[in-house]
Amino acid sequence: MNAVTGIRDAKSLIIDELTKNGPCSLEALAKRMRSCTWNQLFSAMDELSRERKISLQPHTRFDYMIALSDGQPTFPKMVVSQPEMKGTTT
């Protein structure tokens, strides 16, 4: 296997792997991508997740399932309401 030279290479490999084989656990992905360092793998997954190209979901206590994303946020946005201030007039 050729060494991965950067995050861009790792991102491409992750997308290719998920496209070919579908969702998998982080552990399985790491075993398949032995040409990547852990740093490259985590950095690439972080960028892909922030770009909404992959989604990560808790799988077991110490593992995650990784899948291609449909571009939508994984979690709905939270709406925080402002508390009403009583006794004030405008």
Backbone hydrogen bonds, N-H to C=O, Kabsch-Sander energy under -0.5 kcal/mol:
donor,donor_aa,acceptor,acceptor_aa,energy
4,V,35,S,-1.6
10,A,6,G,-2.1
11,K,7,I,-2.9
12,S,8,R,-2.1
13,L,9,D,-2.4
14,I,10,A,-2.4
15,I,11,K,-2.4
16,D,12,S,-2.6
17,E,13,L,-2.6
18,L,14,I,-2.6
19,T,15,I,-2.3
20,K,16,D,-2.5
21,N,17,E,-2.7
22,G,18,L,-1.8
24,C,66,I,-2.0
26,L,64,Y,-2.4
29,L,25,S,-2.5
30,A,26,L,-2.6
31,K,27,E,-1.9
32,R,28,A,-1.9
33,M,29,L,-1.6
36,C,33,M,-2.0
41,L,37,T,-2.5
42,F,38,W,-3.0
43,S,39,N,-2.5
44,A,40,Q,-2.6
45,M,41,L,-2.4
46,D,42,F,-2.5
47,E,43,S,-2.3
48,L,44,A,-2.8
49,S,45,M,-2.4
50,R,46,D,-2.4
51,E,47,E,-2.0
52,R,49,S,-1.3
53,K,48,L,-3.0
54,I,48,L,-1.1
55,S,67,A,-2.8
57,Q,65,M,-2.3
59,H,60,T,-0.6
59,H,63,D,-2.7
60,T,63,D,-1.4
63,D,60,T,-0.9
65,M,57,Q,-3.1
66,I,24,C,-3.4
67,A,55,S,-2.0
69,S,53,K,-2.5
71,G,52,R,-0.5
80,V,78,M,-0.6
81,S,79,V,-0.6
86,K,84,E,-0.7
88,T,85,M,-0.7
